[in-house]
Amino acid sequence: MWLKCGKSNNDLRIIAQNYMQCISEFGVFPMCLRTDCGTENGLMAALHCSLRSLHTDEFAGAKSHMYETSTSNQRIESLWSYFRKQRSQFWMDLFNDLRESHLFNGSRQHMSLVRYCFLGVLQKELDKCRQLWNTHTIRPVRQSKCPSGKPEAMHHLPHST
């Protein structure tokens, strides 16, 4: 639903803010949210369960969120593998080369400069990746209850209960 380039990927406030912005942008929220057990996901999980319980006739909080390891979710692991190979490895190598060449030392000033120069470019890369992923075809699997089709199209279909 979203990929955001920012100053932290483990600040629970930033993750929760991104989640709420996504809900606001789409005007809906998922029936069930699945996250790994990282501490950055706790606030987002609590917000999600609260929203689900406010917007359903019965208390759906217990069914609204699942913690599980990302390795048990092959589809998200596939996304991260694709993302690393096709999009992020170049940038990781570039920033590593800057560090090894002593052109970047990780100081607050250098971090601010790198964000200023690259944040917009990196966000465009993330937007491309999101678009490609959300329009690819998920093939059906006999042993799975997961739906098949294009993620973007499935998102806009009415939910079945």
GIFENFEN-V426456 format. One record per helix or strand. SS is the DSSP state (a for helix, b for strand). FROM is the first residue (numbers start at 1). LEN is the number of residues. If there is no record, write none. Layout:
# GIFENFEN-V426456
<<SS	FROM	LEN> <SS	FROM	LEN>>
This chain:
# GIFENFEN-V426456
<<a	12	15> <b	33	3> <a	39	16> <a	61	4> <b	65	3> <a	70	3> <a	74	27> <a	108	27> <b	137	2> <b	149	2> <a	151	6>>
